[in-house]
Amino acid sequence: MKKLFNGLSVKNFIGLTIAGIINAVGVTLFLSPLGLIDGGLSGTSIFLDKITPAYLVLSYFLIILNFPFYLLAHKKIGKTFIIYSLYAIAIYSAIAYILKDVVNYNYEINGSPIVGHDMLLGALFGGLLSGIGSGMTIRFGGALDGVEVMAVLFAKRLGMTVGSFVMAYNVLLYVICAVYFKSWEIPLYSVIAYFVGIKTVDFIVDGLDKAKAALIITDNMEDVAKTLSEEFKRGVTIMDAKGYYSNTEKHVLYVVVNRFEVAKLKKVLLMKDSKAFVSILDVSDTLGNQVKLGKVKTSK
């Protein structure tokens, strides 16, 4: 696919366009009509849209709240990431404006044009579409919500991790919504939408082939390593180690498999060395032929 200036990709912009449209559909046709609040700055924008005058619409808040944090954090997160993110947010905002403020449909009275006034269906499918849009944005090099960028800027100063900052922000947002609307119904349904969205983002970003790393301590190193290499058609790394209490030399095997191969891995170990110790860890990402989850020609 053709490259633009500074290494930007046409393919990425196409993907980000689709992502922004999907996210806008999820928010404007499912969440917002039912008063449900998304997480992060997107959720804050929905809340402000509900409580401010009619001329201050959702799409305005999406831009006003998100853009400043990306611009402030440009030195920490890189220009390419910022360009992709701001483009995706612009698409999201534009489509949200068209669907919510240009299309002639009374959301306040009719609710969602897809699920009506069904809060649970709105939360499930709104969260699903929002998660797909956000996950695709990450896959194509950007982010649709500036709350994590805000966390990058302020979490360390507050003595918090990025994850803790984001969680605290969302909890505070939902509590404020509950106090303002004098009801926990909307915030609790919003939590369902947020949970579905987070899980969908994980699925879109990691996919079905999310990697697992196995660390295997065995006294039958040669046989186990050979069998693993033959069965999974990928490299096995051998590392020397020493037991602290036994003071004996050990061998540690390192191999990467996908989630569907874990059961097969355990079966191989039981067959070749039932006394082997194995620790299986999640792998967030892999790079390089030696750790591809398909068949590769490699030897270690």
TORTI-340947 format. One record per residue: residue number from 1; x negated, y, z of N, C-alpha, C in turn. Coordinates in steps of 0.02 Angstrom, whole numbers. Example, Ala and Ser with C-alpha at 12.3 -4.5 7.8 and 13.67 -1.06 7.14 Angstrom:
2
1; -660; -284; 390; -615; -225; 390; -660; -165; 390
2; -642; -112; 354; -684; -53; 357; -645; 2; 394
//
This chain:
300
1; -43; -60; 0; 0; 0; 0; -44; 62; 0
2; -23; 113; -37; -62; 174; -46; -75; 209; 21
3; -138; 232; 27; -158; 269; 87; -152; 344; 74
4; -130; 381; 124; -127; 453; 120; -187; 483; 154
5; -188; 549; 165; -244; 581; 198; -250; 556; 270
6; -313; 557; 295; -329; 535; 363; -308; 463; 377
7; -306; 422; 324; -291; 352; 334; -218; 336; 346
8; -173; 384; 338; -101; 372; 348; -75; 328; 291
9; -27; 285; 307; -3; 236; 260; 69; 250; 239
10; 82; 244; 174; 150; 251; 147; 195; 196; 177
11; 167; 136; 182; 205; 80; 211; 228; 97; 282
12; 185; 127; 321; 203; 145; 389; 259; 197; 391
13; 256; 246; 347; 308; 297; 345; 375; 267; 325
14; 374; 219; 279; 436; 184; 260; 465; 147; 320
15; 421; 110; 355; 442; 73; 414; 468; 119; 468
16; 435; 176; 479; 456; 224; 530; 523; 256; 512
17; 535; 266; 447; 599; 293; 425; 656; 245; 443
18; 646; 181; 427; 697; 130; 444; 706; 126; 519
19; 651; 129; 557; 654; 125; 630; 694; 183; 659
20; 682; 243; 634; 718; 302; 659; 792; 298; 644
21; 810; 271; 586; 881; 264; 567; 915; 213; 613
22; 882; 156; 624; 911; 104; 667; 921; 129; 738
23; 872; 164; 764; 878; 191; 832; 934; 241; 837
24; 941; 284; 787; 994; 334; 786; 1063; 301; 785
25; 1069; 248; 746; 1133; 211; 742; 1150; 182; 811
26; 1101; 151; 843; 1113; 121; 909; 1135; 173; 960
27; 1102; 230; 960; 1117; 282; 1010; 1182; 318; 995
28; 1192; 340; 933; 1250; 383; 917; 1315; 345; 905
29; 1311; 282; 884; 1372; 244; 871; 1391; 195; 927
30; 1345; 182; 972; 1359; 135; 1026; 1352; 165; 1096
31; 1294; 197; 1110; 1281; 220; 1178; 1315; 287; 1193
32; 1298; 337; 1155; 1322; 405; 1169; 1399; 411; 1170
33; 1435; 380; 1123; 1509; 387; 1125; 1541; 361; 1189
34; 1508; 314; 1222; 1535; 285; 1284; 1504; 317; 1346
35; 1462; 367; 1336; 1431; 400; 1392; 1372; 362; 1421
36; 1350; 309; 1388; 1294; 269; 1412; 1229; 306; 1400
37; 1183; 298; 1446; 1120; 335; 1445; 1062; 288; 1429
38; 1026; 303; 1376; 966; 266; 1359; 911; 284; 1409
39; 855; 248; 1408; 800; 264; 1452; 757; 320; 1424
40; 712; 347; 1466; 663; 395; 1444; 692; 462; 1422
41; 656; 497; 1379; 678; 563; 1356; 737; 557; 1309
42; 746; 500; 1277; 805; 489; 1236; 867; 489; 1280
43; 863; 454; 1337; 918; 454; 1385; 930; 522; 1415
44; 877; 558; 1429; 883; 626; 1455; 919; 671; 1405
45; 903; 661; 1341; 935; 701; 1288; 1010; 686; 1285
46; 1029; 621; 1292; 1099; 603; 1291; 1135; 635; 1351
47; 1103; 633; 1409; 1133; 663; 1470; 1142; 738; 1461
48; 1091; 772; 1437; 1096; 845; 1427; 1148; 863; 1375
49; 1155; 820; 1324; 1206; 831; 1273; 1276; 829; 1303
50; 1284; 787; 1356; 1350; 780; 1387; 1368; 839; 1432
51; 1317; 871; 1461; 1332; 920; 1514; 1319; 992; 1492
52; 1296; 1003; 1432; 1282; 1071; 1408; 1334; 1093; 1356
53; 1335; 1157; 1338; 1384; 1181; 1289; 1379; 1144; 1223
54; 1433; 1145; 1185; 1440; 1105; 1124; 1386; 1120; 1072
55; 1362; 1182; 1071; 1313; 1200; 1019; 1243; 1171; 1034
56; 1232; 1147; 1095; 1169; 1113; 1111; 1179; 1038; 1102
57; 1161; 1013; 1044; 1178; 944; 1026; 1119; 897; 1039
58; 1133; 833; 1036; 1085; 781; 1052; 1020; 788; 1013
59; 1025; 799; 948; 965; 802; 905; 919; 859; 926
60; 947; 914; 950; 905; 970; 973; 863; 949; 1033
61; 895; 916; 1080; 860; 896; 1141; 806; 844; 1126
62; 819; 800; 1077; 769; 749; 1059; 705; 783; 1036
63; 711; 837; 998; 653; 873; 974; 621; 915; 1029
64; 663; 953; 1064; 638; 999; 1116; 601; 962; 1171
65; 626; 904; 1192; 596; 868; 1247; 534; 827; 1226
66; 536; 798; 1166; 483; 753; 1145; 421; 788; 1117
67; 432; 835; 1073; 376; 864; 1036; 322; 895; 1080
68; 339; 933; 1132; 286; 965; 1171; 237; 916; 1203
69; 262; 858; 1227; 218; 810; 1261; 170; 777; 1211
70; 193; 764; 1151; 148; 735; 1100; 94; 785; 1081
71; 112; 848; 1076; 63; 899; 1058; 13; 911; 1114
72; 36; 908; 1177; -9; 917; 1234; -58; 858; 1240
73; -36; 799; 1219; -77; 739; 1229; -116; 719; 1167
74; -123; 764; 1118; -153; 746; 1054; -225; 722; 1061
75; -262; 748; 1110; -332; 728; 1118; -338; 658; 1148
76; -287; 637; 1186; -290; 573; 1220; -263; 516; 1177
77; -214; 530; 1134; -181; 475; 1098; -195; 475; 1023
78; -230; 526; 997; -250; 525; 928; -201; 557; 880
79; -227; 588; 828; -186; 624; 780; -141; 579; 739
80; -167; 521; 719; -126; 475; 678; -65; 452; 716
81; -74; 434; 779; -18; 412; 821; 33; 468; 829
82; 9; 529; 838; 55; 586; 847; 95; 598; 783
83; 62; 596; 726; 96; 609; 662; 150; 557; 651
84; 133; 493; 660; 182; 440; 652; 240; 448; 701
85; 224; 464; 764; 276; 470; 815; 323; 528; 801
86; 295; 586; 786; 336; 645; 773; 379; 636; 711
87; 352; 600; 661; 392; 586; 601; 452; 542; 619
88; 439; 489; 658; 493; 443; 678; 546; 480; 719
89; 524; 523; 765; 571; 562; 806; 611; 610; 763
90; 579; 639; 713; 614; 685; 667; 669; 648; 629
91; 654; 588; 604; 704; 547; 570; 760; 529; 617
92; 742; 506; 677; 791; 489; 728; 837; 548; 742
93; 809; 608; 751; 847; 668; 766; 893; 687; 708
94; 867; 683; 647; 906; 703; 588; 966; 657; 578
95; 954; 592; 582; 1009; 544; 573; 1059; 549; 630
96; 1034; 560; 691; 1079; 570; 748; 1124; 631; 738
97; 1095; 684; 710; 1134; 745; 697; 1188; 732; 645
98; 1170; 695; 592; 1219; 680; 539; 1276; 638; 566
99; 1259; 584; 602; 1310; 538; 626; 1353; 568; 681
100; 1324; 610; 722; 1361; 636; 780; 1394; 703; 767
101; 1362; 746; 728; 1386; 815; 721; 1410; 834; 652
102; 1395; 793; 601; 1417; 808; 533; 1476; 763; 514
103; 1470; 699; 529; 1524; 652; 513; 1587; 671; 551
104; 1642; 671; 518; 1706; 691; 548; 1737; 633; 587
105; 1714; 624; 649; 1741; 571; 692; 1741; 596; 764
106; 1798; 587; 797; 1804; 611; 866; 1781; 557; 915
107; 1717; 560; 933; 1689; 510; 978; 1718; 516; 1048
108; 1732; 576; 1070; 1757; 586; 1138; 1822; 549; 1150
109; 1866; 549; 1100; 1931; 516; 1108; 1930; 444; 1085
110; 1898; 431; 1028; 1900; 364; 998; 1845; 317; 1024
111; 1795; 345; 1058; 1740; 303; 1081; 1695; 282; 1024
112; 1665; 225; 1029; 1622; 199; 976; 1663; 177; 916
113; 1642; 195; 855; 1678; 172; 795; 1670; 97; 783
114; 1627; 65; 819; 1615; -7; 810; 1648; -48; 865
115; 1637; -30; 928; 1663; -71; 984; 1715; -35; 1024
116; 1738; 22; 1002; 1790; 59; 1038; 1766; 82; 1106
117; 1804; 64; 1158; 1787; 85; 1226; 1758; 28; 1268
118; 1736; -25; 1236; 1708; -82; 1271; 1637; -65; 1295
119; 1629; -52; 1359; 1565; -29; 1386; 1511; -83; 1381
120; 1530; -145; 1393; 1481; -199; 1392; 1453; -210; 1322
121; 1498; -214; 1273; 1475; -223; 1204; 1434; -163; 1181
122; 1454; -103; 1202; 1416; -43; 1184; 1346; -45; 1214
123; 1341; -67; 1277; 1276; -72; 1310; 1232; -124; 1276
124; 1261; -182; 1261; 1222; -237; 1231; 1196; -220; 1162
125; 1242; -198; 1118; 1222; -185; 1049; 1186; -118; 1041
126; 1204; -69; 1083; 1167; -6; 1082; 1095; -17; 1104
127; 1087; -55; 1159; 1020; -71; 1183; 981; -112; 1132
128; 1015; -159; 1099; 982; -201; 1049; 955; -159; 991
129; 998; -117; 963; 977; -76; 906; 924; -25; 926
130; 932; 4; 985; 881; 51; 1009; 814; 16; 1018
131; 815; -46; 1044; 754; -84; 1052; 722; -102; 986
132; 763; -120; 937; 736; -136; 870; 702; -75; 840
133; 735; -17; 846; 705; 44; 819; 640; 62; 854
134; 640; 58; 920; 580; 74; 958; 524; 24; 945
135; 542; -40; 942; 491; -92; 928; 460; -84; 860
136; 502; -70; 809; 476; -59; 742; 430; 2; 740
137; 448; 53; 776; 405; 114; 778; 336; 97; 805
138; 334; 56; 858; 270; 35; 886; 231; -7; 836
139; 266; -53; 802; 232; -95; 752; 202; -54; 695
140; 233; 4; 680; 207; 46; 625; 167; 106; 650
141; 142; 102; 712; 91; 149; 735; 114; 209; 774
142; 177; 211; 797; 200; 270; 833; 240; 252; 895
143; 278; 299; 920; 322; 288; 977; 381; 336; 971
144; 441; 312; 988; 501; 352; 980; 520; 393; 1041
145; 487; 381; 1097; 506; 415; 1158; 443; 442; 1192
146; 446; 505; 1213; 387; 538; 1241; 376; 526; 1314
147; 418; 485; 1348; 409; 476; 1420; 343; 441; 1437
148; 322; 394; 1394; 257; 362; 1406; 199; 409; 1393
149; 208; 454; 1345; 157; 506; 1334; 154; 552; 1395
150; 213; 569; 1422; 215; 608; 1482; 178; 573; 1539
151; 187; 506; 1542; 154; 467; 1593; 78; 469; 1586
152; 55; 467; 1523; -17; 472; 1510; -45; 537; 1537
153; -5; 590; 1531; -28; 656; 1553; -26; 665; 1629
154; 24; 636; 1662; 36; 653; 1732; 29; 596; 1782
155; 33; 533; 1758; 34; 477; 1806; -29; 474; 1849
156; -88; 482; 1818; -151; 478; 1855; -155; 531; 1908
157; -132; 591; 1892; -133; 646; 1940; -88; 632; 2000
158; -35; 592; 1989; 12; 576; 2042; -7; 511; 2078
159; -63; 481; 2057; -84; 418; 2088; -41; 360; 2068
160; -13; 360; 2007; 32; 307; 1984; 5; 277; 1920
161; 26; 216; 1906; 11; 186; 1841; 62; 212; 1790
162; 47; 203; 1726; 94; 224; 1674; 161; 188; 1681
163; 158; 122; 1693; 219; 83; 1701; 261; 106; 1760
164; 228; 121; 1816; 263; 144; 1876; 295; 212; 1864
165; 260; 255; 1828; 286; 321; 1812; 350; 316; 1770
166; 347; 275; 1718; 405; 266; 1674; 465; 237; 1712
167; 451; 187; 1754; 505; 157; 1794; 535; 209; 1842
168; 492; 247; 1876; 517; 298; 1923; 558; 351; 1886
169; 536; 370; 1827; 573; 419; 1787; 643; 394; 1771
170; 647; 332; 1748; 712; 305; 1729; 758; 295; 1789
171; 731; 272; 1845; 771; 265; 1905; 800; 333; 1926
172; 757; 384; 1925; 779; 451; 1943; 833; 476; 1895
173; 824; 462; 1831; 873; 483; 1780; 941; 451; 1794
174; 942; 386; 1808; 1005; 351; 1820; 1038; 374; 1886
175; 998; 388; 1936; 1025; 413; 1999; 1058; 482; 1989
176; 1024; 525; 1951; 1051; 592; 1936; 1118; 586; 1898
177; 1120; 539; 1850; 1182; 527; 1813; 1238; 505; 1859
178; 1222; 459; 1905; 1272; 434; 1952; 1299; 490; 1996
179; 1255; 533; 2020; 1276; 589; 2062; 1318; 638; 2022
180; 1297; 654; 1963; 1333; 703; 1922; 1402; 678; 1902
181; 1406; 615; 1879; 1470; 588; 1857; 1512; 559; 1915
182; 1482; 560; 1975; 1515; 534; 2036; 1539; 463; 2026
183; 1497; 423; 1993; 1514; 353; 1980; 1451; 316; 1961
184; 1446; 253; 1984; 1389; 211; 1966; 1404; 169; 1904
185; 1465; 172; 1878; 1483; 128; 1822; 1441; 142; 1761
186; 1437; 205; 1741; 1398; 222; 1681; 1323; 207; 1690
187; 1292; 228; 1746; 1221; 211; 1756; 1207; 136; 1756
188; 1252; 96; 1786; 1241; 24; 1789; 1247; -8; 1720
189; 1296; 13; 1681; 1300; -11; 1612; 1239; 14; 1571
190; 1216; 73; 1588; 1157; 100; 1554; 1094; 59; 1569
191; 1090; 33; 1630; 1034; -10; 1649; 1035; -73; 1606
192; 1094; -100; 1592; 1100; -159; 1548; 1073; -142; 1479
193; 1094; -84; 1453; 1070; -63; 1386; 994; -56; 1386
194; 967; -26; 1439; 895; -15; 1444; 858; -82; 1448
195; 883; -129; 1487; 852; -194; 1494; 852; -232; 1427
196; 909; -231; 1393; 913; -263; 1327; 864; -230; 1279
197; 859; -164; 1281; 813; -129; 1237; 741; -147; 1250
198; 721; -151; 1314; 652; -168; 1331; 635; -238; 1307
199; 680; -286; 1317; 668; -355; 1295; 664; -359; 1220
200; 705; -319; 1186; 703; -318; 1112; 638; -289; 1087
201; 614; -236; 1119; 549; -207; 1101; 494; -259; 1108
202; 494; -297; 1163; 444; -349; 1173; 447; -400; 1117
203; 508; -420; 1098; 515; -470; 1045; 491; -443; 977
204; 509; -381; 962; 488; -351; 897; 412; -343; 894
205; 383; -320; 949; 311; -307; 950; 271; -372; 952
206; 291; -419; 996; 253; -481; 1005; 275; -537; 958
207; 340; -538; 941; 366; -590; 897; 370; -658; 931
208; 393; -707; 893; 399; -775; 919; 331; -806; 932
209; 281; -783; 897; 214; -813; 903; 171; -777; 954
210; 201; -752; 1007; 162; -720; 1059; 109; -768; 1085
211; 48; -743; 1088; -8; -788; 1102; -14; -805; 1176
212; -40; -864; 1189; -57; -887; 1256; -130; -908; 1256
213; -167; -887; 1306; -237; -907; 1311; -243; -960; 1366
214; -276; -1015; 1349; -285; -1070; 1397; -358; -1073; 1418
215; -371; -1070; 1483; -437; -1081; 1511; -437; -1150; 1543
216; -479; -1195; 1518; -477; -1265; 1538; -544; -1285; 1569
217; -542; -1309; 1630; -602; -1335; 1663; -598; -1411; 1662
218; -645; -1443; 1627; -642; -1514; 1618; -712; -1546; 1623
219; -713; -1609; 1645; -776; -1647; 1647; -785; -1687; 1583
220; -734; -1684; 1539; -736; -1722; 1476; -736; -1672; 1418
221; -785; -1627; 1420; -786; -1570; 1375; -785; -1588; 1302
222; -829; -1631; 1280; -836; -1647; 1209; -771; -1676; 1180
223; -742; -1724; 1215; -682; -1757; 1190; -622; -1709; 1189
224; -615; -1671; 1242; -559; -1623; 1246; -566; -1569; 1192
225; -625; -1541; 1185; -636; -1487; 1135; -624; -1513; 1065
226; -648; -1573; 1050; -639; -1602; 983; -565; -1613; 969
227; -529; -1640; 1018; -457; -1654; 1008; -418; -1589; 999
228; -433; -1539; 1039; -398; -1475; 1033; -410; -1443; 965
229; -472; -1445; 942; -489; -1417; 876; -452; -1453; 820
230; -448; -1519; 826; -415; -1559; 774; -339; -1550; 775
231; -311; -1547; 836; -239; -1543; 843; -211; -1474; 823
232; -247; -1421; 842; -221; -1353; 832; -254; -1317; 773
233; -306; -1349; 743; -339; -1321; 684; -364; -1250; 694
234; -395; -1240; 753; -426; -1175; 766; -485; -1183; 813
235; -522; -1130; 822; -583; -1133; 861; -571; -1142; 936
236; -620; -1174; 968; -620; -1182; 1040; -687; -1155; 1066
237; -685; -1110; 1113; -746; -1081; 1141; -766; -1119; 1203
238; -831; -1137; 1208; -857; -1174; 1266; -901; -1127; 1307
239; -886; -1123; 1371; -925; -1080; 1417; -952; -1121; 1475
240; -1013; -1107; 1493; -1043; -1141; 1550; -1021; -1107; 1615
241; -1009; -1147; 1666; -987; -1121; 1731; -1015; -1164; 1787
242; -1006; -1142; 1847; -1030; -1179; 1905; -980; -1174; 1962
243; -961; -1232; 1989; -914; -1233; 2044; -945; -1206; 2108
244; -910; -1162; 2142; -938; -1130; 2202; -944; -1179; 2259
245; -890; -1215; 2275; -891; -1260; 2332; -929; -1325; 2316
246; -919; -1352; 2255; -953; -1415; 2238; -1025; -1404; 2217
247; -1042; -1342; 2197; -1109; -1326; 2173; -1130; -1370; 2114
248; -1082; -1388; 2072; -1095; -1430; 2014; -1082; -1390; 1950
249; -1117; -1409; 1896; -1108; -1377; 1832; -1041; -1397; 1801
250; -1007; -1348; 1773; -942; -1360; 1742; -941; -1331; 1671
251; -892; -1353; 1632; -881; -1323; 1566; -810; -1296; 1564
252; -804; -1235; 1537; -738; -1203; 1530; -723; -1195; 1455
253; -666; -1220; 1434; -644; -1213; 1364; -593; -1157; 1360
254; -600; -1118; 1308; -553; -1063; 1296; -522; -1072; 1228
255; -454; -1075; 1226; -420; -1084; 1162; -355; -1043; 1164
256; -336; -1015; 1107; -276; -974; 1102; -223; -1013; 1062
257; -163; -1017; 1090; -108; -1052; 1056; -47; -1006; 1059
258; 7; -1024; 1022; 69; -986; 1029; 114; -1020; 1080
259; 169; -988; 1097; 211; -1012; 1152; 240; -1082; 1138
260; 249; -1099; 1074; 278; -1164; 1057; 227; -1220; 1062
261; 163; -1203; 1066; 111; -1253; 1068; 87; -1270; 1139
262; 115; -1235; 1188; 93; -1245; 1257; 107; -1316; 1281
263; 167; -1342; 1265; 185; -1410; 1286; 139; -1461; 1254
264; 122; -1450; 1190; 77; -1496; 1156; 7; -1493; 1187
265; -15; -1433; 1206; -80; -1424; 1239; -82; -1464; 1304
266; -30; -1460; 1344; -28; -1497; 1407; -29; -1572; 1395
267; 5; -1594; 1342; 6; -1665; 1326; -63; -1690; 1308
268; -100; -1651; 1269; -168; -1669; 1250; -213; -1675; 1311
269; -206; -1627; 1357; -248; -1628; 1417; -232; -1688; 1462
270; -169; -1704; 1468; -150; -1763; 1508; -177; -1827; 1478
271; -181; -1829; 1412; -206; -1888; 1378; -282; -1894; 1382
272; -316; -1838; 1376; -389; -1839; 1372; -424; -1829; 1439
273; -393; -1791; 1484; -422; -1780; 1550; -367; -1758; 1598
274; -336; -1806; 1630; -279; -1791; 1674; -299; -1750; 1735
275; -365; -1748; 1750; -389; -1711; 1808; -412; -1640; 1790
276; -405; -1622; 1727; -427; -1556; 1704; -383; -1502; 1736
277; -415; -1445; 1750; -378; -1387; 1776; -368; -1338; 1719
278; -305; -1315; 1710; -291; -1268; 1655; -253; -1208; 1682
279; -274; -1149; 1660; -239; -1086; 1676; -216; -1056; 1610
280; -150; -1043; 1604; -122; -1017; 1542; -100; -945; 1553
281; -127; -900; 1512; -116; -828; 1520; -83; -799; 1459
282; -44; -746; 1468; -16; -709; 1412; -70; -669; 1377
283; -66; -665; 1311; -112; -624; 1270; -70; -572; 1235
284; -83; -508; 1248; -43; -455; 1220; -56; -444; 1145
285; -117; -460; 1122; -133; -450; 1052; -195; -490; 1035
286; -203; -506; 971; -263; -541; 948; -289; -509; 885
287; -354; -514; 873; -385; -485; 814; -444; -529; 794
288; -448; -546; 730; -504; -586; 707; -483; -657; 689
289; -519; -687; 642; -501; -754; 619; -505; -807; 673
290; -550; -800; 721; -559; -851; 771; -499; -859; 816
291; -455; -809; 818; -398; -814; 863; -331; -809; 826
292; -331; -818; 760; -268; -820; 724; -229; -881; 746
293; -163; -874; 745; -121; -929; 768; -101; -976; 712
294; -128; -965; 654; -116; -1012; 600; -178; -1056; 592
295; -182; -1092; 536; -240; -1135; 524; -298; -1093; 498
296; -354; -1098; 531; -413; -1061; 510; -473; -1106; 509
297; -521; -1088; 469; -583; -1125; 467; -633; -1091; 512
298; -646; -1121; 569; -691; -1090; 616; -724; -1144; 658
299; -783; -1131; 681; -816; -1179; 725; -853; -1141; 779
300; -851; -1168; 839; -884; -1135; 896; -921; -1185; 936
//
